């Protein structure tokens, strides 16, 4: 019962979030100076007459009031129809599905690497507090927090792709290869550089949070008692430190889905990686409202999923979060 109430509350918040995000995005794009008809016609815009332009606007429903356009889109969305992309001339759901695999592979690799190395480095820094190792790791994290992701991507691209020639310059698959001939190895190989860019940036938050939480744990009375009993080093960390600081570290890492998606947009632009990030940039620049709204909805669900998984993990593991004072559930 507690879990059911918890999930219902989260789903309600998700629905309200999706309505708010989609409405704000729709208004911003509709009020922007970008002409969606020009984006649809492209270079042939000069060849059409004003009457043809009016007919195209009527066909896409662009001549109606904004609230009617939004209501029509929302009605279609509830029936499973995301609309047609103006720049790709394909159903929005097909464009998203085609690019979701590439983005999921990229963000999955980056998320996993950032989590593993963030926890390891943060644990080392805490266990070696005040030493040169601690100062070196903290300095590394502070530099990363101030480093633009696109700049780091360009540096890695120049070193590993241009100078050393070890990794591909961009794209998600080899040029000239049919889609049905592309192996998972090819996709992983092309995702290494953008994933490395995202993971290097993402390590900093996880590392610093892990360090602070582990330092708090190491100051607890039972840790001091364990040290007095002769327990230290690896045995102290794995027996008492790891289990008490891993939950906050995992929570922070799950909650970083939003930052990860934002960083993926820049990384995909730098490496010409055809994922959702590149699609949302193209949609915004060309006034492709159906595609932009579709990607925004998917990305909002993705970010919400990260926070939901973090809350769910805590809810299932820590019984203190299940009940509030007066018997009210969190």
Secondary structure, DSSP 4 states (H G I P E B T S, - for coil): -HHHHHHHHHHHHHHHHHHHHHHHHHHHHHTSS--HHHHHHGGGGGGS-HHHHHHHHHHHTTTS-HHHHHHHHHHHHHTT---B-TTT-SBHHHHHHHHHHHHHHHHHHHHHHHHHHHHHHHHHHHHTTTSHHHHHHHHHHHHHHTS-HHHHHHHHIIIIIIIS--S-SSSSS-TT--GGG--HHHHHHHHHHHHHHHHHHHHHHHHHHHHHHHHHHHTSHHHHHHHHTT--HHHHIIIIIHHHHHHHHHHHHHHTHHHHHHHHHHHHHHTT--SHHHHHHHHHHHT-HHHHHHHHHHHHHHHHHHHHHHHHHHHHH-GGGT--GGG---
